[in-house]
Amino acid sequence: MGTVELKKKLVAEINLSSNKELLEEMYRLLNQDNEAGVFKLSQSQKKAVTEAREQVRNGQFFTDEQVNDEMEEWLKGK
């Protein structure tokens, strides 16, 4: 199904629906898609990002290889 056909089917289904909650959720999802790339973070999320950046600056992180090695060791013990 192509994009144009999909849009037509969605519009038809929307026109048939009287479910307010469903329509509001569809609107929210479509609006979210149109704002792609914009993330709204809570204060706790912003704090976590700030802390993580500080840890990286201080060298307090594991490489992908280190994590994979730890996981392999952990799985061997299971």
C-alpha positions as CSV (number, residue, x, y, z in Angstrom):
1,M,0.0,0.0,0.0
2,G,1.4,3.3,-1.0
3,T,1.5,6.5,1.0
4,V,-1.3,8.2,-0.8
5,E,-3.6,5.1,-0.5
6,L,-2.8,4.8,3.2
7,K,-3.6,8.5,3.8
8,K,-6.9,8.1,2.0
9,K,-7.8,5.1,4.2
10,L,-6.8,6.9,7.4
11,V,-8.9,9.9,6.5
12,A,-11.9,7.6,5.7
13,E,-11.5,5.8,9.0
14,I,-11.2,9.1,10.9
15,N,-14.3,10.4,9.2
16,L,-16.2,7.3,10.3
17,S,-15.1,7.4,13.9
18,S,-17.0,9.0,16.7
19,N,-14.6,7.8,19.4
20,K,-13.3,11.0,20.9
21,E,-10.5,9.4,22.9
22,L,-9.2,7.5,19.8
23,L,-9.3,10.7,17.7
24,E,-7.5,12.7,20.4
25,E,-4.8,9.9,20.6
26,M,-4.4,9.8,16.8
27,Y,-4.1,13.6,16.8
28,R,-1.5,13.4,19.5
29,L,0.5,10.8,17.6
30,L,0.3,12.7,14.3
31,N,1.3,16.0,16.0
32,Q,4.2,14.2,17.7
33,D,5.4,12.9,14.3
34,N,5.3,16.4,12.9
35,E,7.5,17.6,15.7
36,A,10.1,14.9,15.0
37,G,13.5,15.7,16.5
38,V,12.1,17.8,19.4
39,F,12.3,16.0,22.7
40,K,10.8,17.5,25.8
41,L,12.6,16.3,28.9
42,S,11.4,16.4,32.5
43,Q,13.6,18.0,35.1
44,S,14.7,14.6,36.3
45,Q,15.6,13.6,32.8
46,K,17.6,16.8,32.3
47,K,19.4,16.2,35.5
48,A,20.3,12.6,34.5
49,V,21.7,13.9,31.1
50,T,23.8,16.5,32.9
51,E,25.1,13.9,35.3
52,A,25.9,11.5,32.5
53,R,27.8,14.2,30.6
54,E,29.8,15.0,33.6
55,Q,30.7,11.3,34.1
56,V,31.9,11.1,30.5
57,R,34.0,14.2,31.0
58,N,35.5,12.6,34.1
59,G,36.2,9.3,32.3
60,Q,33.6,7.4,34.4
61,F,32.2,5.2,31.7
62,F,32.7,1.7,30.2
63,T,33.5,1.0,26.6
64,D,31.2,-1.3,24.5
65,E,33.9,-3.9,24.7
66,Q,34.2,-3.7,28.5
67,V,30.5,-4.1,28.9
68,N,30.3,-7.1,26.5
69,D,33.2,-8.7,28.4
70,E,31.4,-8.2,31.7
71,M,28.2,-9.6,30.2
72,E,30.0,-12.7,28.9
73,E,31.6,-13.3,32.3
74,W,28.2,-12.8,34.1
75,L,26.5,-15.2,31.7
76,K,29.2,-17.9,32.2
77,G,28.4,-17.8,35.9
78,K,24.7,-18.5,35.3
